[in-house]
Amino acid sequence: MKDFRILLVDDEPAQITSIRAFLKRRGYKVATAGCAEDALAVIKTEQVDMVLTDFRMPGLSGRDLLIEIKKLNPEIPVVLMTAYGQIEDAVNVLKDGAFDYLTKPVDLNELKRLVEKARKLNCMISENDLLKKELTQQTNFNAIISQSQEMEQVLNIAARVAASKASVLIRGESGTGKELIARAVHLASARNDKPMVVVNCAALSDNLLESELFGHEKGSFTGANSQHIGRFEQANGGTLFIDEVGDIPLHTQVKLLRALQSGEFERVGGSQTIKVDVRVVTATNRNLEEMIRENQFREDLFYRLNVVAITIPALRNRKSDIPTLIEHFIKKYSEQNGKQITNLSREAQNQLMRYHFPGNVRELENMVERAVVLARDEIIMSEDLPAVLKESDDQTLLNPSIFTNDYSTKVAAFETAMIESSLKLTHGNQSQAAKILGITERHLRSRMQKLEIENTQKLRLAV
């Protein structure tokens, strides 16, 4: 705590005095600045672990200060203090990378909670930087692209478990990057000079899976024309990554459990006991607890695999990673395709930010690759993106429970949908459409003009 340094920025001396005294009593180091310009000078010359700034100040605003801080050091958490009537503005700057906001008068208990949360995040980032540096030294490993708190926590657990011998179970939806985390664990472990062997259980039939894991002897079954060394033997001294472990059939689970407990097994059709030293990392997108209740997965095997669990959040739950991932994929596929794509339009970025990404990072990567290939200029436009984004936008806009759009935009979208539906029902007859809507025809025409709605049904009849 004593090394955690907070910069307090406010043009009201009384506010600075009160909050500084509160933070100092709790052991934090506090620097102060009366304006954003002075704050930037402090950040450029001194260590700052967190910034607590007023939203409205003479000169540069709190939002301006946030943007400048992110240019200097994007890892510094910035909390904005705002009057109650400015909450909407404060919420909007969360999209610019603010850590959080506080309403004035500042609730000291809430301030204490946010500072402690930022301090823990600072510790995690420091540990994760060490992990990433170690990985980079061992190999050109730059595949884990993230800046969200959620992924920092994932990497932090991976960093701490890597040096142990414990089994690791990585959980998450398809496309979240479970294999990347498994490789990070292997590369940061003492086994990094030995192989990491991968087996995907979902890609193999039940009959072949046991042979792939443990090997087989010549003649042990039809087609076994020679001896086959299994993945356990191939990974001896290193790491075995078993992907989609929930797809392993029960009879193979028994043999896997024994191999994990004793490090011993026999090849299919063989009698010789083989002993190996293998660190097992598994992954699944299935609910193993539910499978246990339905007698589809062994409980004792689950506990053997689940010594340390790492859960990777879905991309829709860590949207702050999306801009960083987009930038990375644009650079990657521009180089691969010999193009000079530098950025994407604001409309295209907003569409990607609003999308829910059922296919997670893998789906985002495919979308960006497609856009890079189709882009005519240096900027990716919304028309370069798949139609599913526009369809998703329409569904989100008309969903009253989703508030990614402002009030007036959603109301206009609902009104447009109602008018277009009534025109469709009446085959373009505006008088009948107005009756369905319970308004006058004059009012209908006025709203259609205001909302720029074209009577396509009437045009279709005329043709």
Buried (B, 14 or more C-beta within 10 A) or exposed (E): EEEBBBBBBBBEEEBBEBBBEBBEEEEBBBBBBBBBBBBBEBBEEEEBBBBBBBBBBEEBBBBBBBBBBBEEEEBBBBBBBBBEEBEEBBEEBBEEBBBBBBBBEBEBEEBEEBBBBBBEBBEBBEBBEEBBEBBEEEEEBEEBBBBBBBBBBBBBBBBEBBEBEEBBBBBBBBBBBBBBBBBBBBBBBEBBEBBBBBBBBBEBEEEEBBBBBBBBBEEBEEEBEEBBEBBBBBBBEBBBBBBBBBBBBEEBBEBBBBBBEEBEBBBBBBEEEBEBEBBBBBBBBBEBEEBBEEEBBBEEBBEBBBBBEBBBBBBEEBBBBBBBBBBBBBBBBBEEEEBEBEEBBEEBBBBBBBBBBBBBBBBBBBBBBBBBEEBEEEBBBBBBBBEEBEEBBEEBBBEEEEEEBEEEEBEBBEBBEBBBEBBEEBEBBBEBBBBBBEBEBEEBBEBBEEEEBEBEBBEEEEE
